[in-house]
Amino acid sequence: MSTNSASANPPPSNPISKLSSITQLFRFIAPYRWRWMGAGLALLITAGITLTIGQGVRMVIDEGFVAGSSAQLKSAVFFLFGLSVLMSIGSFIRFYLVSWLGERVSADIRATVFNNMTAMDAEFFDSNRSGEITSRLTADTTLLQTIIGSSFSLALRSSISMTGALIILLITNLKLTIIILGCVPVILLPILIFGRRVRTLSRASQDSIADVGSYAGEIIQNIKTVQSYTRETEEKAAFALEVDRAFMIAKRRIGQRALLIAAVILLIFGALSGMLWVGGNDVINGAMSPGDLGAFVFYALLVAMGVATLSEVYGELQRAVGATDRLMELIGTEAKITRRAHTETNQSPGDLPAQLSIKNIAFAYPTRPDLPALIDFSLDIPEGKVIALVGPSGAGKSTIFELLQRFYDPQSGAITLGGVDLRDLDPQELRQQLGVVAQHPALFTADVMHNIRYGKPDASDDEVIAAAKSAYAHEFITRLPEAYGSFLGEQGVRLSGGQRQRIAIARAILKNPRILLLDEATSALDTQSELQVQLALETLMKDRTTVIIAHRLSTVQHADEIVVMDHGRWVASGTHSELMASSELYASLATHQFRSGRDSNHD
């Protein structure tokens, strides 16, 4: 198990889009205009009420305390209480609407990212770790939910209250306001300096958290291997290093934010102290009333709290920018495996003959371009025939399956279906014609019914059961605790290898494809089950184009044609008897297997 912590290459951004990430974020907010407009209106009303409270403070001091009138004090207090009631109602509406927006927008972004990821080609997943993608899908969208549903609203409310307070301050006392305004640039300076650092560290922090999640996921997924090789201690130490690395980055980010907040608070209250000194002398000299000074202090505090809130929220907004960048990278990434533009054919793969032709293709996997997997390889697969691919490990057999399903495109040459280049066909429509049974089938953490029905989502229960019977899976399924409703665990861990194989075969039978790709579909079965499933497969293969990757030569002796491959090249082809006489490699493989009395299970 690898213990390095190198980050995956980030997905490329969409070169077409010239909008900033935040601008793209607003595309997700825009559809809910009535809610954000309602939240904005509630925010304006509460901000206006907050500003009016300052006048209530002035009334309490001048008309109540200074005038010594109990009746006027009562009126002023009731005025303040009424404002408080209105403010609580407005705050409820604002909080509910912005929180709803945060949840809804984050859910929409999460769905959009997932939808785009399901359309990505194999090359994308070869270059990007699933753990990091999952982190972006969960942690980053949760962060955006917090920002949209809370921090952004606080920043906007503080901005409005601060602006309104500054206007009232200018009207109330120009001299004191100039003192406040003179300090604003000094207060904004640390916000700009530390804010930029916080943004950089926030992106690094999110990446390190993704690394931690990805590493943990990989170890947990392969826990049996870890325990088999008794590597628990080493993996614990390696994971601790990943966690400490994430912590150190987070500590630096927190330190920068703490310095930002501390600097802003010091500067704000320093300015307030100076303002109180000047204003207090004006009250003593009779230049302004105590109520005016009280109101002025209230508005100055609004300005101070507004700047303090903005400085704190600014760090959160910087984190949101980093999270948004990462999410928009995923949303903006475009799949490379699509129907070729300006194609001359509009034919559906379902209308074409199930005849495949591979013409002089050369292919190397994008992650290892200097290591060819196929070299000048050609093969005709007639409709309704059974073609077997045999050869030693690394011959390129599995690569043929990858290309036939168009997970990749060859660098040169072409593969055609019914004479039409696969690149001129829609990949989804092409794959609907294919049924695949892998040597190690993928099962989902769901019940038996769901796993078989995956081959045909609209199939009835009776059709699912019929497919299971054809795959000789019905008997063991009925013995499970809840029969077809039994959950199989992660990747079908609750089933044996042979049982998983038969579930996958039932899935392919249910799909009823025109072209079958069988990666030694009986390799995990015991002798009795293999015979039963082989009979089911023979029925399934009847009148269908079938390509078999053969690890055990005894299973393909009756194929219409056996193709021998080695190091990505075509070596020989023919029937079993022909190849035994003409192909030294095939004869060597066959002699070795039959002499040993057992078949190889390795590609």
C-alpha positions in Angstrom: 0.0 0.0 0.0 1.4 3.3 -1.0 2.0 5.8 1.7 2.9 8.9 -0.2 0.6 11.8 0.0 1.1 13.4 -3.3 -2.1 15.2 -4.4 -3.8 14.2 -7.5 -3.6 16.5 -10.5 -6.4 19.0 -10.4 -9.0 18.6 -13.1 -8.6 21.1 -15.9 -10.8 24.1 -15.9 -13.2 24.6 -18.7 -11.3 26.9 -21.1 -14.5 28.2 -22.6 -15.8 29.8 -19.5 -14.2 33.2 -18.7 -16.5 33.8 -15.6 -15.0 33.7 -12.2 -16.0 30.9 -9.9 -18.1 33.2 -7.7 -19.9 34.5 -10.7 -20.6 30.9 -11.8 -21.9 30.3 -8.2 -24.6 32.9 -8.7 -25.9 30.8 -11.6 -27.1 28.3 -9.0 -28.6 31.1 -6.8 -30.4 32.9 -9.6 -33.3 30.4 -10.1 -34.6 31.0 -6.5 -35.0 34.8 -7.1 -38.1 35.1 -4.9 -36.4 33.6 -1.9 -33.2 35.6 -2.1 -35.3 38.8 -2.9 -37.4 38.0 0.1 -34.3 37.5 2.2 -32.8 40.7 0.9 -36.0 42.6 1.7 -36.0 41.2 5.3 -32.3 42.1 5.6 -33.0 45.7 4.5 -35.8 46.0 7.0 -33.8 44.6 9.9 -30.9 46.8 9.0 -33.2 49.8 8.9 -34.7 48.9 12.3 -31.1 48.5 13.7 -30.3 52.0 12.6 -33.6 53.3 14.1 -32.7 51.8 17.5 -29.9 54.5 17.7 -32.6 57.2 17.7 -34.4 55.2 20.5 -31.2 55.3 22.5 -31.1 59.1 22.0 -34.7 59.4 23.1 -34.1 57.3 26.3 -31.1 59.5 27.3 -32.3 63.0 26.3 -36.1 62.7 26.9 -36.0 60.2 29.7 -32.8 60.4 31.8 -31.8 64.0 31.2 -35.3 65.5 31.1 -36.3 63.4 34.2 -39.7 62.5 32.7 -41.0 59.1 33.6 -43.7 59.3 30.9 -41.2 60.2 28.1 -38.9 57.4 29.4 -41.8 54.9 29.2 -42.6 56.0 25.6 -39.0 55.7 24.6 -38.7 52.2 26.1 -41.9 51.0 24.4 -40.5 52.4 21.2 -37.4 50.4 21.6 -39.4 47.3 22.5 -41.5 47.7 19.4 -38.4 47.9 17.3 -37.1 44.8 18.9 -40.3 42.8 18.0 -40.1 43.9 14.4 -36.4 43.1 14.3 -37.0 39.6 15.7 -39.7 38.9 13.0 -37.5 40.2 10.2 -34.5 38.2 11.5 -36.6 35.1 11.6 -37.6 35.6 7.9 -34.1 36.4 6.9 -32.5 33.5 8.7 -35.0 31.0 7.4 -34.7 32.1 3.8 -30.9 32.4 3.6 -30.5 29.0 5.4 -33.0 27.5 2.9 -31.0 29.0 0.1 -27.7 27.6 1.5 -29.1 24.1 1.7 -30.9 24.2 -1.7 -27.9 25.7 -3.6 -25.4 23.3 -2.0 -27.7 20.4 -2.9 -28.0 21.6 -6.5 -24.2 22.0 -6.8 -23.6 18.6 -5.3 -26.1 17.0 -7.8 -24.5 18.9 -10.7 -21.0 17.8 -9.8 -22.1 14.2 -9.4 -24.0 14.3 -12.7 -20.9 15.6 -14.5 -18.6 13.0 -12.9 -20.8 10.2 -14.1 -20.3 11.4 -17.6 -16.5 11.6 -17.3 -14.3 9.2 -19.3 -11.9 6.7 -17.8 -8.9 8.9 -18.4 -10.3 11.5 -15.9 -10.5 8.9 -13.2 -7.1 7.5 -14.1 -5.6 10.9 -13.2 -7.8 12.0 -10.3 -8.4 10.1 -7.0 -11.9 9.1 -6.1 -11.3 10.2 -2.5 -10.5 13.8 -3.5 -13.5 13.9 -5.8 -15.7 12.7 -2.9 -14.2 15.3 -0.6 -15.1 18.1 -3.1 -18.6 16.6 -3.4 -19.2 16.6 0.4 -16.9 18.8 2.4 -16.7 21.7 -0.2 -20.4 21.8 -0.8 -21.0 21.8 3.0 -18.7 24.7 3.4 -20.6 26.6 0.6 -23.9 25.8 2.4 -22.5 27.5 5.5 -21.2 30.5 3.6 -24.4 31.1 1.6 -26.7 30.3 4.5 -25.0 32.3 7.1 -21.7 34.1 6.5 -22.7 35.9 3.3 -25.9 37.1 5.0 -24.0 38.4 7.9 -21.5 40.2 5.6 -24.4 41.8 3.7 -26.3 42.9 6.8 -23.1 44.3 8.4 -22.3 46.2 5.2 -25.8 47.8 5.0 -25.8 48.7 8.7 -22.3 50.1 8.6 -23.1 52.2 5.5 -26.4 53.5 7.1 -24.6 54.2 10.4 -21.8 56.2 8.6 -24.5 58.4 6.8 -26.2 59.1 10.1 -22.8 59.8 11.8 -22.0 62.4 9.0 -25.4 64.1 9.7 -25.0 64.0 13.5 -21.4 65.2 13.9 -18.9 65.8 11.1 -15.9 66.2 13.3 -16.3 62.8 15.1 -17.2 61.1 11.8 -13.9 62.3 10.2 -12.1 60.6 13.1 -14.0 57.3 12.4 -13.5 57.6 8.7 -9.8 58.4 9.1 -9.3 55.1 10.8 -11.2 53.0 8.2 -8.3 52.7 5.7 -6.0 51.7 8.6 -8.5 49.0 9.6 -8.9 47.8 6.0 -5.2 47.4 5.5 -4.8 44.2 7.6 -8.0 42.8 6.0 -6.4 43.0 2.6 -3.0 41.7 3.7 -4.1 38.8 5.9 -7.1 38.0 3.7 -5.0 37.1 0.7 -2.9 34.8 2.9 -6.1 33.2 4.3 -7.4 32.5 0.8 -4.2 30.7 -0.2 -4.1 28.7 3.0 -7.8 27.9 2.8 -7.3 26.2 -0.6 -4.3 24.3 0.7 -6.3 23.3 3.8 -9.2 21.9 1.7 -6.7 20.0 -0.5 -5.0 18.5 2.6 -8.4 17.4 4.0 -9.2 15.7 0.7 -5.8 13.9 0.9 -6.7 12.6 4.4 -10.1 11.4 3.2 -8.7 9.8 0.1 -6.0 8.0 2.1 -8.4 6.7 4.7 -10.8 5.5 2.1 -8.1 3.6 0.2 -6.9 1.9 3.4 -10.4 1.0 4.6 -11.3 -0.3 1.2 -8.3 -2.6 1.2 -8.3 -3.4 4.9 -8.0 -7.2 4.3 -4.8 -6.7 2.3 -3.4 -4.4 5.0 -4.2 -6.9 7.7 -2.9 -9.8 5.6 0.5 -8.2 5.3 0.3 -7.0 8.9 0.9 -3.4 7.8 -1.5 -1.9 10.4 1.3 -0.1 12.4 2.8 1.4 9.3 -0.5 2.6 7.9 -1.4 4.1 11.3 1.9 6.0 11.2 1.4 7.1 7.6 -2.2 8.3 8.3 -1.0 10.2 11.3 1.5 12.0 9.1 -1.4 12.9 6.7 -3.5 14.2 9.6 -0.6 16.2 11.0 0.1 17.7 7.6 -3.6 18.8 7.4 -3.4 20.1 10.9 -0.3 22.2 10.3 -1.8 23.9 7.3 -5.0 24.5 9.2 -3.0 25.9 12.1 -1.3 28.4 9.8 -4.7 29.4 8.4 -6.2 29.8 11.8 -3.1 31.9 12.9 -3.5 34.3 10.0 -7.3 34.7 10.7 -6.6 35.2 14.4 -4.0 37.9 13.6 -6.5 39.5 11.2 -9.3 39.6 13.9 -7.0 40.8 16.6 -5.6 43.6 14.5 -9.0 44.8 13.4 -10.4 44.8 17.0 -7.4 46.7 18.3 -7.7 49.4 15.6 -11.5 49.7 16.0 -11.5 50.2 19.7 -8.5 52.5 19.5 -10.6 54.6 17.1 -13.6 54.5 19.4 -11.5 55.5 22.4 -10.3 58.6 20.5 -13.8 59.4 19.4 -15.1 59.1 23.0 -12.4 61.5 24.2 -13.3 64.1 21.7 -17.1 63.6 22.0 -17.0 63.5 25.8 -15.3 66.9 25.8 -18.0 68.2 23.4 -20.7 67.1 25.8 -18.9 68.7 28.8 -18.5 71.9 26.8 -22.2 71.8 25.7 -21.4 71.4 22.0 -23.6 68.2 21.8 -26.3 66.6 24.0 -25.6 63.4 26.0 -28.3 61.7 23.9 -26.5 62.7 20.7 -23.3 61.3 22.0 -25.1 58.0 23.1 -26.6 57.7 19.7 -23.3 58.5 18.1 -21.5 55.8 20.2 -24.2 53.4 19.1 -23.7 54.1 15.4 -20.0 54.1 15.8 -20.3 50.7 17.5 -22.4 49.5 14.5 -19.6 50.7 12.2 -17.0 48.9 14.4 -19.0 45.7 14.6 -19.6 45.9 10.9 -15.9 46.1 10.1 -15.1 43.4 12.7 -17.8 41.1 11.2 -16.6 41.8 7.7 -13.0 41.0 8.7 -14.1 37.7 10.2 -16.4 36.8 7.5 -13.8 37.8 4.9 -11.8 34.8 5.9 -14.8 32.5 5.5 -15.6 34.1 2.1 -12.0 33.4 1.1 -12.5 29.7 2.0 -15.7 29.8 0.0 -13.8 31.1 -3.0 -11.3 28.2 -2.7 -14.1 25.6 -2.3 -16.0 27.2 -5.2 -12.9 27.1 -7.4 -12.6 23.3 -6.7 -16.2 22.6 -7.4 -16.4 24.7 -10.6 -13.3 22.8 -11.8 -15.3 19.6 -11.6 -18.4 21.1 -13.1 -16.4 22.7 -15.9 -14.5 19.6 -16.8 -15.7 18.2 -20.1 -15.7 14.5 -21.1 -13.4 13.6 -23.9 -15.3 10.5 -25.0 -18.3 11.9 -26.8 -19.9 11.5 -30.2 -17.6 13.1 -32.8 -18.7 16.5 -33.9 -19.8 17.0 -37.5 -20.3 13.3 -38.0 -22.0 12.3 -41.2 -24.1 9.5 -39.7 -27.2 9.8 -37.6 -27.6 6.1 -37.2 -28.4 4.5 -33.9 -26.1 1.6 -32.8 -29.3 -0.4 -32.3 -30.0 -0.3 -36.0 -26.5 -1.4 -37.1 -25.4 -5.0 -37.6 -23.7 -6.5 -34.5 -20.5 -6.8 -36.4 -17.3 -5.3 -35.0 -14.1 -4.6 -36.9 -10.8 -3.4 -35.4 -8.6 -1.8 -38.0 -4.8 -1.2 -37.5 -5.3 0.4 -34.1 -2.5 1.6 -31.9 -3.2 2.5 -28.3 -1.4 3.5 -25.1 -3.1 4.4 -21.9 -3.0 8.2 -21.2 -1.3 7.7 -17.9 1.6 5.8 -19.5 1.9 7.1 -23.1 5.3 5.6 -23.6 4.1 2.0 -23.0 2.0 0.8 -26.0 -0.9 -1.6 -25.0 -1.8 -2.4 -28.6 0.3 -2.1 -31.7 -1.1 -2.2 -35.3 -3.8 -4.6 -34.1 -6.6 -5.7 -36.5 -9.5 -8.1 -35.9 -12.9 -8.8 -37.6 -15.7 -10.0 -35.3 -18.6 -11.3 -37.5 -22.1 -11.0 -36.3 -23.3 -13.9 -34.3 -19.9 -15.5 -34.0 -17.9 -16.3 -30.8 -14.3 -14.9 -30.8 -11.9 -15.8 -28.0 -8.8 -13.7 -27.1 -6.0 -15.6 -25.5 -2.4 -14.8 -24.6 -0.1 -14.3 -21.7 -0.4 -11.5 -19.1 0.0 -8.0 -20.6 -1.0 -9.2 -24.1 -3.7 -6.5 -24.4 -6.8 -8.6 -24.1 -8.5 -6.4 -21.5 -7.5 -3.3 -23.4 -9.6 -4.6 -26.3 -12.6 -4.7 -24.0 -11.9 -1.2 -22.8 -11.8 0.1 -26.4 -14.9 -1.8 -27.5 -16.9 -0.2 -24.7 -15.3 3.1 -25.7 -13.8 3.9 -22.3 -10.9 5.1 -24.4 -10.3 5.9 -28.1 -7.3 4.5 -29.9 -4.5 7.0 -30.9 -4.6 5.7 -34.5 -6.7 3.3 -36.5 -10.5 2.7 -35.9 -13.0 0.4 -34.4 -16.4 0.1 -36.3 -19.8 -1.3 -35.5 -21.7 -2.3 -38.6 -19.2 -0.3 -40.6 -19.6 2.9 -38.6 -16.7 4.3 -36.5 -17.5 4.1 -32.8 -16.4 7.7 -32.5 -19.4 8.7 -34.7 -21.9 7.0 -32.3 -23.3 8.1 -29.0 -21.3 6.3 -26.2 -24.4 5.6 -24.1 -26.3 4.2 -27.1 -23.3 2.0 -28.0 -23.0 0.6 -24.5 -26.7 -0.3 -24.5 -25.8 -2.9 -27.1 -23.1 -4.5 -24.9 -23.4 -6.9 -22.1 -20.3 -7.3 -19.9 -19.5 -10.0 -17.4 -16.1 -9.3 -15.8 -13.8 -11.8 -14.1 -14.3 -9.8 -10.9 -17.8 -8.4 -11.2 -18.8 -5.1 -9.5 -21.8 -5.3 -7.2 -23.5 -2.5 -5.3 -24.2 -2.1 -1.6 -27.9 -2.9 -2.2 -30.1 -6.0 -2.3 -30.0 -8.8 -4.8 -33.0 -7.5 -6.7 -31.3 -4.1 -7.3 -28.0 -5.7 -8.4 -29.6 -8.0 -11.0 -32.2 -5.3 -12.1 -29.2 -3.0 -12.8 -29.1 -4.6 -16.2 -32.6 -3.6 -17.0 -34.1 -1.0 -14.6 -37.7 -1.4 -15.8 -37.7 -5.2 -15.5 -40.4 -6.8 -13.4 -39.7 -9.1 -10.4 -40.6 -12.1 -12.5 -38.1 -11.1 -15.2 -35.4 -10.7 -12.5 -36.1 -14.1 -11.1 -36.1 -15.7 -14.5 -32.7 -14.2 -15.2 -31.4 -15.5 -11.9 -32.7 -19.0 -12.7 -31.0 -18.9 -16.1 -27.7 -18.0 -14.4 -28.3 -20.8 -11.8 -28.3 -18.2 -9.1 -32.0 -18.6 -7.9 -31.2 -21.6 -5.6 -28.6 -19.8 -3.5 -30.5 -16.5 -3.5 -33.6 -18.2 -2.0 -31.3 -19.5 0.8 -30.2 -16.0 1.8 -31.9 -14.5 4.9 -34.2 -12.2 2.9 -33.9 -13.9 -0.5 -34.0 -11.3 -3.2 -34.3 -8.6 -0.6 -31.0 -9.5 1.0 -28.4 -6.8 1.1 -25.0 -7.9 -0.2 -22.7 -5.5 1.7 -20.0 -3.3 0.2 -19.0 -4.7 -3.2 -21.0 -7.9 -2.5 -18.7 -8.9 0.4 -21.4 -11.2 1.9 -21.3 -13.5 -1.2 -18.7 -16.0 -2.3 -16.8 -15.3 -5.6 -18.9 -17.8 -7.5 -22.1 -16.3 -6.2 -21.0 -12.8 -7.2 -20.2 -14.2 -10.6 -23.6 -15.7 -11.1 -25.3 -12.4 -9.9 -23.3 -10.6 -12.6 -24.3 -13.2 -15.3 -28.0 -12.9 -14.3 -27.6 -9.1 -14.7 -26.2 -9.6 -18.3 -28.9 -12.1 -19.1 -31.6 -9.6 -18.0 -30.1 -6.9 -20.2 -30.4 -9.2 -23.2 -27.6 -7.4 -25.2 -26.7 -8.0 -28.9 -23.0 -8.1 -28.1 -21.5 -10.0 -25.2 -18.1 -9.3 -23.7 -17.1 -12.2 -21.3 -14.0 -11.9 -19.2 -13.7 -15.6 -18.3 -17.1 -15.4 -16.7 -16.9 -18.8 -15.1 -13.5 -18.5 -13.6 -14.7 -18.1 -10.0 -17.1 -21.1 -10.1 -16.6 -24.7 -8.8 -16.8 -27.5 -11.3 -20.6 -28.2 -10.9 -21.6 -24.5 -11.0 -19.3 -23.9 -13.9 -21.0 -26.6 -15.9 -24.4 -25.1 -15.1 -23.4 -21.5 -15.9 -21.6 -22.6 -19.0 -24.8 -24.1 -20.3 -26.6 -20.8 -19.4 -23.9 -18.8 -21.2 -24.2 -21.0 -24.3 -27.9 -20.3 -24.4 -27.2 -16.6 -23.9 -24.5 -16.5 -26.6 -26.8 -18.1 -29.2 -27.2 -15.8 -32.2 -25.2 -13.1 -30.4 -21.8 -11.6 -31.2 -19.6 -12.7 -28.4 -16.0 -11.8 -27.5 -14.4 -13.9 -24.7 -11.2 -13.2 -22.8 -9.9 -16.7 -22.2 -7.6 -17.4 -19.2 -8.4 -21.1 -19.4 -8.1 -22.5 -22.9 -10.3 -25.4 -22.1 -13.3 -23.1 -22.0 -12.9 -21.7 -25.6 -11.9 -24.8 -27.6 -15.3 -24.6 -29.4 -15.1 -20.9 -30.2 -15.6 -20.0 -33.9 -12.2 -18.3 -33.9 -9.4 -18.0 -31.3 -7.1 -15.0 -31.6 -3.6 -15.3 -30.0 -2.1 -12.0 -28.7 1.2 -11.1 -27.2 2.6 -7.7 -26.2 -0.3 -5.9 -27.8 0.1 -7.6 -31.2 -1.9 -10.1 -33.2 0.1 -13.3 -33.3 -2.2 -16.0 -34.8 -5.8 -17.0 -35.2 -7.8 -20.0 -36.0 -9.5 -22.9 -34.3 -8.0 -24.8 -31.4 -6.7 -27.6 -33.6 -5.3 -25.2 -36.2 -3.5 -23.2 -33.6 -2.1 -26.2 -31.9 -0.4 -27.0 -35.2 0.5 -23.5 -36.4 1.1 -21.3 -33.3 4.1 -22.1 -31.0 2.8 -19.7 -28.4 -0.7 -21.2 -28.3 0.7 -24.7 -28.2 3.0 -23.7 -25.4 0.1 -22.2 -23.3 -2.2 -25.2 -24.0 0.5 -27.8 -23.2 1.4 -26.1 -20.0 -2.2 -25.8 -18.8 -3.3 -29.3 -19.7 -0.1 -30.8 -18.3 -0.5 -29.0 -15.0 -4.1 -30.2 -14.7 -5.2 -26.7 -13.8 -6.0 -23.5 -15.6 -4.4 -20.1 -15.1 -6.6 -17.4 -13.7 -4.4 -14.5 -14.6 -4.6 -12.1 -17.5 
